[in-house]
């Protein structure tokens, strides 16, 4: 019986059967919409559901000639790179602190995920009020300490809006990644640190030569997820600034949404989506290829 | 001759089924976007009342949200899960018309016109291509709301609100100098419908209401009168609290209700909002028409919400006509308008002069404010719908909030009004292409 079960597990057809439901699910929820978006990108559809004619590459040409598209690409790059850097480094820092022994450790570990648990709409409203130039507590504190002589327009000035949105997003997502890194840190055997310390390794060397290699696979996943998720974030930015003021926080997802549902140019929105998909897809494939090659070399 | 038993039984079954089909009420799914709980409840109660009075028809109300309706409605219609009729505003109607499911309701409107006097400003935006495309049910417009207590503190007569643009700026200056509040007026500045509506109200009073020429593809937004409007908006904006460039509907309202500003220009939902959210007497909330420039005209943005029919099933169309005809009775319509007293305005003379409409305690207390809105509504306009011919892509201008976008070129980027309006017009031309 045991042998039969073991054989069954090795049978590729059985394996295929097991993954079929998920493949079907992905086909219906991901592949078909993606193929349809690809099809729409070659048509003149203005409204969802309205008919359109084949227009070849003209949607792509129009999107690529739109300065707002390129502005959104620059914003997406800055948004993604800064978010990824802060979330990645921040999550490691927070995880290391949480991995130490201190009073109230369990309480902090539980409460730290609160920003991630909060619905986006709640955090957007809360932060909008906290940062409001006339009613917000942050400006009140800055005034009280004489740090500013006029209110700082965190979300309504093109100068600060993107950075503010980045910091709010990091505040939300860093704890989530920190919990993942913390789980990885707890799997590192204590003996490795003890042996390294006996060999005279400093704390930094311990970290660089023991901690990082031990949790590197988790860190790679964190890095990839943080990058892809950040690039795709729509709700936080939309609820905080709706891409404004004057497109200063318009990233590619906001640009695509605006094209589809505010300008009613579905064809162009689909073309921009295809471009974004290619951009992120290529990056993800390159990264995964590199990571897998490293794993193979190991 | 003996009839076979199976024939008798099957005939009976067919007859019972036929009777059931005949007896089954005509079901109409009704989508509305009045998502606030008290409005949802009021609409549900009205539909229940109708269903009781007309057992052969069943109206099933379903709540949607204005925020997502541009995405939800086309998807549902495409999937053949859309409603039989739904609430609309003129530019959303144009959007739905492009999907090819909208049915003309000319015969229904004509029959209502024989019985009731419909206000032109309410029905005209729904009349184009030789047909009526929706039945208006209630309207809404813009007025100036102000705090009488703060006016008094600032040494101003609380019963003499500003009437002209110059007076409005003068009042702002006086309130600011008096130290009563730091910021006299709250002006929304986000790229949002709230900013669009305020700017268009200023355009109406400055006789700059036409965005299109006689040809609906000819954008005439860049004209000296529109430039004057944006210059005035810029001045008003300088009296608004910092951060107003990100303000839409809620922030100005909160600022007025908490006494941080003395004036806001907005729609009539401030009346119930005041009752629900402040402990202050309603008498402190002053109301006045939108101030007018020297050679201007009275008015503001005004649009009616209407019901549009999305099914071509004759039985459903007949049921819809019955429902609308029932709804138009002054006592029934008053009930609908009372779901947010002082906000939803009558679209017929009969309702306006009915005892039922004025019987609501909140409306009774704010008679003057409601009358000011009704008068404003008569001169009200809606952008893109001021001429006989309508641009079928006008929804692209309103959904992109291009009036507000133009305002941000001034308030955020620091352009002068002339240059901003030029860029705004260019953006509009691109939007309707």
Interface residues (C-beta under 8 A of the other chain):
Chain A: X46 X47 X48 X49 X50 X128 X132 X133 X134 X135 X150 X151 X153 X155 X156 X157 X158 X241 X242 X243 X244 X245 X246 X258 X261 X262 X263 X264
Chain B: X70 X71 X74 X75 X77 X78 X95 X98 X99 X100 X183 X189 X190 X191 X192 X241 X242 X243 X244 X245 X246 X247 X251 X254 X255 X260 X393 X395 X396 X399 X400 X401 X405 X408 X409 X412 X413 X431
